[in-house]
Amino acid sequence: MPYFQPKLVLPSSLPFQGKTILITGASAGLGLGATRLLLLHGAREIIAGVRNVSKAEAVKSKILSDPEVKNSNPKACITVLQVDFEDYDSVLGFAKEVQQRYDGKLDMVLLNAGTGSLKWEIAAKSGHEKTIQVNLLSPALLALEMLPVLEKTASITGVPSRITWVGSFVQFDHTLDKKPIPDAEKVLRYFDDEKNFAPMGRYSDSKLLGTMFIEQLARYVDPAKVIVNDVSPGMVKTRFGEYPIWMRGLFVVFFGLKARSAEEGAKTYLHALGVAGKESHGQYLSDNQITERASITNTPVGKEIREKLWDDVWKESLNVDAKLEPLKRRVL
């Protein structure tokens, strides 16, 4: 990244008026910034998928009492629903509730929730490594569950719905060039093996896998119905808190000058959701423009990883919800 990130400018008119938008991780940081900006630009309802409902309800009250929000969007609505990305059952329950309540009414999904850690941790309910579970497997399941709902909305409105996946420039720091996945190894099995855990590289690897998943998903989704893209918010100050105290100090020293505020970073989300068009389908966006992914994604090795990952994600998702089988048959 350049030492200073470019200033982000959005059009004065954005297509969020009257929209219903689901945001995971909506009660803090970038998700909170996006929630406020989307309401300021006329979104009718934000569905806030969060782990901590009481915290989110307090944030909701603060946003809706914000004079700027009240004046520009007096009928703004935030619906708080609980979801824990460490737990497939929680994700599935959340998905089913959204399907029942917003069938044909959901316009956009912003998959923002994520985690970062230097420790080897297992998500107790799924048995997978925690960062891969939270940053890849659970949002992938939710994306697949929301796809038919979004397609139905598009058929009613005549406007493509949206899935925007929050990625990161740290995908370029992945570990797979230095330590390749063996040819015979399944992708998830590789990352579930503690001997392959690189503390400084796991977050980057999870973001690489996420961008590969989105690239593959877009191949099977009609952009006339749902535009699927992947966006990096750049270096954002709020994400320093995901790391140990000693690392936060280094981040402040080396990146503090160029790091964006949560609302400034959230402008990249609004661009991906409402400015970038069909040309962004399956693409990676950074600084509000289509950008190349990590170079491994364009190699035969990267293609093989992407296809094996796609198979792994579908197997996982079908194990959680066998009712996804008709979707798989339709899109594959």
Secondary structure by P-SEA (a helix, b strand, c coil): ccccccbbbbcccccccbbbbbbcccccaaaaaaaaaaaaacccccccccccaaaaaaaaaaaaacaaaaaacccbbbbbbbbbcccaaaaaaaaaaaaaaccccccbbbcccccccccccccccccccaaaaaacaaaaaaaaaaaaaaaaaaaaacbbbbbbbbbcccccccccccccccccccaaaaaacccccccccaaaaaaaaaaaaaaaaaaacccccbbbbbbbccccccccccccaaaaaaaaaccccccccccccaaaaaaaacccccccccccccccbbbbcccccccaaaaaaaaaaaaaaaaaaaaacccaaaaaaaac
